[in-house]
């Protein structure tokens, strides 16, 4: 409740930088087995969100087992020693709660959300699978979830227009062996190879309390939550220490281009530029650059391509800053039947222009206000806050970094935007064209205008 | 029985909290007492021009959520297919001397979000704005409502974008299935027959005369409600509405909605199979439709419980069978498409190409099992709790409250009636759910639509004997 008040107070403040501060008060406790607990109290609605982050994702996979972290996420719902399949979903539904999980390159999260009366159940279920997943694991479960993941891949990639781009981009952007050089969903061949032994190894290495953080947000009291977490999780033994890695990628020195023929009628251009990792000093400026390029109707690329020249039907930009590295993605679609090249040239020109002269004060203020408003609206729910607290803890070591995040956004200057655009978005890129079958002549020029 | 069990649970939960152990806990904890849902209190007022106002105050956040809901969208009499959504989309493309780009700039600048959209029943302008900028927010909303530009330049641009959207829709198997599904389930005279966004033929005709003509009669304060939630009192709401919307004059004619009773009911409730070819598709998209019901049907509580068991939750029978047991899909589900005019009952999934026929066989076998063997007490209990306790999360933000008030308007079911309705859901018995399965799941009334690689799936589907098989294309 306090959170929300402070959050929107920022928008009210006459001088944003002088604002009192956005607070999402959160405690951090550590159990003897290394498990960390973050608690945020918000009594406004009698609901609770339990959000567990394991600090492992597809970046932890071995060569030949791509897609395994995500397959493992599925196996976490297949029952554990005391919550035997299909107890997990059935017990939660009977308590009025929803649950799900997701996997990225860096982390895997699991969450339950529902009436506060379900909190002990949610924690017990998370504890049972954190501690005792393997006693009921067998090849039948692996086979079943493998098939389901393959269906997920078919539905979200292969049977989806433009869906296969995501399959190719990682290896265009990262050197072989880099944790980001394969897609999170993995390959069909690697998914087929996954075995029960792989599951056991992965679980013992990564799914230990010392590599997990639980956030509980909602109509709860810290002391009661801590007591419950101790009760359910204390018996889980600490796992091996995690060895830090420091993967790097060599500087991209030239454009790499790929043309994919797909069963589509409209071509699509995708540019991906190597950028920086999360919380790098240039991260915030790239977020503002994204807004100025394609964050609204009057953003530069949208205005020019969709409104003024009307050569494109859609343009999007999205920065993605992960633990070890980041990328900046621009996607544009020309009109049906039209080639990519004119759209591509306009994108190149706008990037060069923004790299040569700073954006106006008005553009900066619009971009920041829109970013800030969207950010604050995302903190209105306990689900949203719980996941964000976990993310900040993962990235910067403290859960309540909301104000710090806003501060760095507010501190971005027009010169910063110009500099990061010039430095990252006018250099070498991955260029992926998707064209209708047999229409390779619609593809992008294989090199950007500025090499 | 239920009440007694609840008291026991409280005691157990308390015991857990005072005595932390450090041994493995091998049994599931009992649930604590269920929190009680308190729905927001709604106050009402109106302006002399007929505009109604509803306010649910929650001053926790200095944010105002407003929904200006004009009853009568695509279902208004004489509305060309796609014209309602096209016109609503144009409201933000230029108004009161400001271009689309200027409107977007201003909206972002004050940290607001402002958009207009149309459905079958309503045109809705939605504003989310920090309290300190509420006046400017309503000013922009009023420009869109009362002074839309509708210039030829804007119309030509938006029309081209919409036509391009139709082209792209053909590439998406899911979009193709949805279009073919509604076209076949509802007769041409029915509002749900065509895509709400129209088709190439209808949209190509749209010009500034058509758009302005429709808007000038459709935008009528007499059938409009301004819904507000967040940091707003009734007095403030009336003051803001009077300032920005009292100059809104009613059109000389009242354009009526096509009433439900005039809609020639779906005549095509019969068993049949429609196939659409998508060569080399990695999966088949399946949509199965039968007669649905109105949201205000007295059977609503029993129907939603029955649907939760069949395909309305992750543990439901369809998802459990097709995904968990058989590995045919990433997910399968069912739902009643509730609307004032009864929408269809829909079963939907994407399955691996080589098990398309097997998946259909499983779905129809499960429908038969629901009808003939019924449901268990456990399933019914779980479904009731899932629906009733799950509703606690529906009123967390001001935006959710405004959404709930809009839905309440649509179905004429005020928020104050929600607790009673939840109590009715809580009272649904196993026999009720079973009766609903028999009544509502009738294979003889179900249309099956499959979009996939027909060379590989057609023969298998035909062998199932689900009804006459017809091959169609996206266009027809």
Interface residues (C-beta under 8 A of the other chain):
Chain A: X1 X4 X5 X7 X8 X9 X11 X12 X44 X45 X46 X47 X81 X82 X83 X86 X87 X89 X90 X91 X93 X94 X95 X96 X97 X98 X113 X114 X115 X116 X117 X118 X119 X120 X121 X124 X125 X127 X128 X131 X132 X143 X144 X147 X148 X151 X152 X154 X155 X156 X158 X159 X160 X161 X219 X224 X227 X228 X230 X231 X232 X234 X235 X263 X264 X265 X266 X295 X296 X297 X298 X303 X306 X307 X310 X313 X333 X335 X336 X362 X365 X366 X367 X369 X370 X372 X373 X377 X380 X381 X382
Chain B: X13 X16 X17 X18 X19 X20 X21 X22 X23 X24 X25 X26 X27 X28 X29 X30 X31 X32 X33 X34 X35 X36 X60 X61 X62 X63 X100 X101 X102 X103 X104 X105 X108 X109 X110 X111 X112 X113 X128 X130 X131 X132 X157 X160 X161 X164 X165 X167 X168 X170 X171 X172 X173 X278 X280 X281 X282 X283 X313 X314 X315 X320 X323 X324 X325 X327 X328 X329 X330 X350 X351 X352 X381 X382 X383 X385 X386 X387 X388 X389 X390 X391 X392 X393 X395 X396 X397 X398 X399
